[in-house]
Amino acid sequence: MRTVPPTTPPQDLPDAPLSTGAVARRLGVSPTTLRSWERRYAIGPARREDGRHRRWTPQDIARLELMCRLTAQGVPPAEAARAARDAARDTRVAFPAAPVGGSEPARAPGGPNSLPLGEVRPECRGLARAAVRLDAPAVEELLDAALAEHGLVTAWEEVIAPTLHAVGRKWASAGERYVEVEHLLSWYVSSALRRVRTAPGRPGVPPVLLACVPGEQHSLPMEALAAALGERGLSVRMFGAALPAEALHDAVRRTGPRAVVLWSQSRVTADRALVRSVAAIEWGLRGARGHSALLLAGPGWASGVQDPRTERLFGLRSGVDVIVALAAGAPPATGAARAAPAAYGS
């Protein structure tokens, strides 16, 4: 038997009471789950406004956080709720033992095995908690809520990417643990990005070609870029992970893109010879040949000499602006500090 930790409100909890939706985003559960817990296990807020609207105080949220930690360890919800209620009154109450068999499951964020998030938005912590619990419905709902509230670019930069980075760091430092968390989160991020509505494009504008270099499996940053460009009404050809070199060359010749963006996550996949060959491709009719602007995105390109006729790209927001300008006919920027998604990734 172990003792329940005191339900002292964490320092990042707000002073003012929060709505059910705001609490759900913080904790990484759906509002429906919170209402179900309130109805079934009497772990609801201490106050309501006008007798109708729920308002959760820091003490209410602390109880819910404890319940989330316990359920993440396999404790049945009814027992977890009872322990959380008792802990609010007595910090020495013992809670149920971990499930029989094997080692103790990983704790949810907030315990000794928490994800290394640092200073992030509350929505980011909620998403991390849901991912660690493998709570797919909550992950999906939280992603959709972040995209709707903040827009794609801000949601990616301030909610989604920090959570993906934290999961990746935890996986790298914990052996085979957390692989399932990364896979689940990546799948639902990809699905959410594909649900982003595209704007009507202008006819006759050459497309933008997006691809990961051969051997590169990290495609989520390019999916975010594809979705962001689609929101701006640009025509995109997205080829995803590990496009073979020959197929990349054929795609450039066949589509005559205004710009080609190549993603490399690591130096192992950053093929400079491929860059030079793509930069040399000409397309179009004889006497009216054209070249595509070649943009290199991803941390894999960070080392080495800048390739001629290429530009390095460094962030989703600025990258979208640069590609939109190129699509409108602006000449490629000069210098290595002009924009797209190089510093973010999964």
C-alpha positions in Angstrom: 0.0 0.0 0.0 1.1 3.5 -0.8 -0.1 6.9 0.4 -1.9 9.3 -1.8 0.1 12.5 -2.3 -1.5 15.7 -0.9 -3.8 17.4 -3.3 -2.0 20.7 -3.0 -2.9 22.8 -6.0 0.0 23.0 -8.5 1.6 26.4 -9.0 0.3 26.7 -12.5 -3.3 26.3 -11.5 -5.4 29.5 -12.0 -6.8 31.5 -9.1 -10.1 32.1 -10.8 -12.5 29.2 -11.3 -12.5 27.6 -14.7 -15.2 26.3 -17.0 -15.6 22.6 -17.7 -14.1 23.1 -21.2 -11.0 24.9 -19.9 -10.4 22.2 -17.2 -10.8 19.4 -19.8 -8.1 21.0 -21.9 -5.7 21.3 -19.0 -6.2 17.7 -17.8 -6.4 16.0 -21.2 -9.9 14.6 -20.9 -13.0 15.4 -22.8 -15.7 17.6 -21.2 -18.0 14.6 -21.5 -15.7 12.5 -19.3 -15.7 15.3 -16.6 -19.5 15.4 -16.6 -19.6 11.6 -16.4 -17.2 11.6 -13.5 -19.3 14.2 -11.7 -22.5 12.3 -12.3 -21.1 8.8 -11.4 -18.5 9.5 -8.8 -19.5 12.8 -7.1 -16.2 14.5 -8.0 -17.7 17.6 -9.5 -17.0 21.3 -8.8 -17.8 22.9 -5.5 -19.7 25.8 -7.1 -21.9 26.7 -10.0 -22.9 30.0 -11.5 -26.6 30.7 -11.3 -27.0 27.0 -10.3 -26.3 25.9 -13.9 -22.7 26.6 -15.1 -19.9 24.5 -13.6 -17.0 26.5 -12.2 -13.9 24.5 -11.1 -11.7 25.9 -8.3 -8.0 25.0 -7.9 -9.0 22.6 -5.2 -11.5 20.9 -7.6 -8.9 20.7 -10.3 -6.3 19.2 -7.9 -8.7 16.4 -7.0 -9.3 15.7 -10.7 -5.5 15.7 -11.4 -5.1 13.0 -8.7 -7.9 11.0 -10.2 -6.2 11.2 -13.6 -2.9 10.0 -12.1 -4.6 7.1 -10.4 -6.6 6.0 -13.4 -3.5 6.2 -15.6 -1.9 3.6 -13.2 -4.9 1.2 -13.7 -6.9 2.1 -10.7 -10.7 1.7 -11.4 -12.4 5.1 -11.8 -14.7 4.6 -8.8 -11.8 3.8 -6.5 -9.7 6.6 -7.9 -12.5 9.1 -7.3 -13.0 7.9 -3.7 -9.2 8.2 -3.1 -9.1 11.7 -4.6 -12.1 12.8 -2.4 -10.6 11.3 0.7 -7.1 12.8 0.0 -8.7 16.3 -0.1 -9.6 15.7 3.6 -6.7 13.5 4.7 -3.3 13.4 3.1 -2.5 10.1 4.8 -5.2 8.1 3.1 -3.8 5.0 1.3 -5.0 4.3 -2.3 -5.4 1.0 -4.0 -2.4 -1.0 -5.1 -1.3 -1.1 -8.7 -2.7 -3.9 -10.9 -1.3 -7.3 -10.2 1.5 -8.5 -12.5 4.5 -6.8 -13.9 6.0 -3.5 -12.9 4.1 -0.4 -12.0 2.7 1.4 -15.1 4.0 4.8 -16.1 2.5 7.7 -14.3 0.7 10.5 -16.1 2.3 13.9 -16.5 2.9 15.4 -13.1 4.6 12.4 -11.5 8.3 11.3 -11.5 7.9 9.9 -15.0 6.2 13.0 -16.4 6.9 14.3 -19.9 9.6 17.1 -20.1 7.3 19.9 -21.2 8.8 22.9 -19.6 6.9 26.2 -19.9 4.0 25.5 -22.2 0.4 26.4 -22.7 -2.1 24.5 -20.4 -3.6 22.9 -23.5 -0.2 21.3 -24.2 -0.1 19.7 -20.7 -3.6 18.4 -21.2 -2.7 16.9 -24.6 0.3 15.2 -23.0 -1.8 13.8 -20.2 -4.3 12.4 -22.7 -1.6 10.9 -24.9 0.2 9.2 -21.9 -3.2 7.6 -20.9 -3.7 6.5 -24.5 -7.0 8.2 -24.3 -7.6 8.5 -28.0 -11.1 10.2 -27.9 -9.6 12.9 -25.6 -6.5 13.4 -27.8 -8.7 13.8 -30.9 -11.0 16.3 -29.1 -8.2 18.3 -27.7 -6.4 18.6 -31.0 -9.6 19.7 -32.8 -10.2 22.3 -30.0 -6.7 23.7 -30.2 -6.9 24.0 -34.0 -10.3 25.7 -33.8 -9.3 28.1 -31.0 -5.8 29.1 -32.0 -5.6 28.3 -35.8 -3.3 25.8 -37.4 0.0 27.6 -37.2 -0.3 28.7 -33.5 -1.7 25.3 -32.5 1.2 23.5 -34.2 3.9 25.7 -32.8 2.6 26.1 -29.2 0.5 23.0 -28.5 1.2 20.1 -30.9 4.9 20.4 -31.7 6.0 20.9 -28.0 4.0 17.8 -27.0 5.5 15.7 -29.9 9.0 16.9 -28.9 8.4 15.9 -25.3 7.1 12.4 -26.2 10.1 12.0 -28.5 12.6 13.0 -25.8 10.9 10.7 -23.2 11.0 7.8 -25.7 14.7 8.4 -26.4 15.5 8.4 -22.7 13.3 5.5 -21.6 14.2 2.7 -24.0 11.2 1.0 -25.5 8.7 2.7 -23.2 6.4 5.4 -24.6 6.7 4.2 -28.2 3.0 3.5 -28.1 2.4 7.1 -26.9 4.3 8.6 -29.7 2.6 6.4 -32.3 -0.9 7.2 -31.0 -0.2 10.9 -30.8 1.3 11.0 -34.2 -1.6 9.2 -35.8 -4.2 11.6 -34.3 -2.1 14.7 -35.1 -1.9 13.5 -38.7 -5.7 12.9 -38.8 -6.4 16.3 -37.3 -4.2 18.0 -39.9 -6.0 16.3 -42.7 -9.4 17.6 -41.4 -8.3 21.2 -41.8 -10.4 22.8 -44.5 -8.6 24.0 -47.6 -9.4 27.3 -49.3 -10.2 27.5 -53.1 -7.0 28.1 -55.1 -6.3 30.2 -58.1 -6.3 28.4 -61.4 -3.1 28.2 -63.3 -0.8 28.7 -60.4 2.0 26.1 -60.3 1.8 23.8 -57.3 4.2 23.4 -54.4 5.8 20.0 -54.0 6.4 18.7 -50.5 8.4 15.5 -49.8 10.6 13.8 -47.3 14.0 12.7 -48.7 14.7 9.0 -49.2 15.0 7.2 -45.9 13.2 9.9 -43.9 10.1 8.7 -42.1 9.3 11.9 -40.1 6.5 13.4 -42.2 4.3 15.3 -39.6 6.0 18.7 -40.1 5.4 18.5 -43.8 1.8 17.5 -43.2 1.5 20.6 -41.0 3.0 22.7 -43.8 0.7 21.1 -46.4 -2.4 21.9 -44.3 -1.2 25.5 -43.7 -0.6 26.1 -47.4 -4.0 24.6 -48.2 -5.6 27.0 -45.8 -4.0 29.8 -47.9 -5.5 28.4 -51.1 -2.2 27.1 -52.6 -2.1 24.0 -54.7 0.0 21.4 -52.9 1.4 18.0 -54.0 2.3 16.1 -50.8 4.3 12.9 -51.2 4.9 12.1 -47.6 7.7 10.0 -46.1 10.7 8.6 -47.8 10.1 9.5 -51.5 12.6 7.6 -53.7 15.0 9.9 -55.5 13.9 8.8 -59.0 10.3 9.3 -58.1 11.1 12.8 -56.8 12.9 13.8 -60.0 9.9 12.5 -62.1 7.4 14.4 -59.9 9.3 17.7 -60.4 9.5 17.3 -64.1 5.8 16.3 -64.4 4.4 19.0 -62.2 6.7 22.0 -62.9 6.3 23.2 -59.3 6.9 26.8 -58.2 8.7 25.5 -55.2 10.0 22.1 -53.9 10.4 21.6 -50.1 12.5 18.7 -49.0 12.4 17.6 -45.3 15.3 15.9 -43.5 15.0 15.1 -39.8 18.6 14.0 -39.3 22.1 14.3 -40.9 21.8 10.7 -41.9 19.1 11.4 -44.4 20.3 14.9 -45.5 21.6 13.9 -49.0 23.5 16.9 -50.6 23.9 15.0 -53.9 20.1 14.7 -54.1 19.8 18.4 -53.5 22.2 19.3 -56.3 20.4 17.0 -58.7 17.0 18.4 -57.9 18.2 22.0 -58.1 19.5 21.2 -61.7 16.2 19.9 -63.0 14.6 21.9 -65.8 11.0 21.5 -66.8 8.8 22.9 -69.5 9.0 23.2 -73.3 12.3 23.7 -75.1 13.1 27.4 -75.2 10.9 28.1 -72.2 12.6 25.9 -69.5 12.0 26.7 -65.9 13.5 25.9 -62.5 11.7 25.3 -59.2 12.7 27.2 -56.0 14.3 24.6 -53.8 13.7 25.0 -50.1 15.4 22.7 -47.5 13.5 22.1 -44.3 14.3 20.2 -41.2 17.2 19.9 -38.7 19.0 17.4 -40.9 20.3 20.3 -43.1 21.7 22.3 -40.2 25.3 21.3 -40.9 27.4 21.6 -44.0 27.9 24.3 -46.7 24.8 26.0 -48.0 24.0 24.5 -51.4 23.8 26.8 -54.4 20.3 27.7 -55.6 18.7 26.6 -52.4 17.3 28.3 -49.3 17.1 27.0 -45.7 13.7 27.2 -44.0 13.2 27.7 -40.3 9.6 27.8 -39.0 6.1 27.0 -40.0 4.7 30.6 -39.8 7.5 32.3 -41.7 7.8 29.3 -44.0 4.2 29.7 -45.1 4.7 33.4 -45.8 7.8 32.7 -47.9 6.1 30.0 -50.0 3.0 32.1 -50.4 5.2 34.9 -51.8 7.0 32.5 -54.1 3.6 31.2 -55.4 2.7 34.8 -56.1 5.7 35.3 -58.3 8.2 36.8 -55.9 11.9 35.8 -56.5 13.5 33.4 -54.0 15.0 35.1 -51.0 18.8 35.3 -50.7 20.5 34.2 -47.6 20.0 31.2 -45.3 17.6 32.8 -42.8 14.4 32.9 -44.8 11.8 30.7 -43.5 9.8 27.3 -43.5 9.7 24.4 -41.1 13.2 23.5 -40.1 13.2 23.9 -36.4 10.0 22.1 -35.6 9.3 18.4 -36.0 8.2 15.2 -34.3 
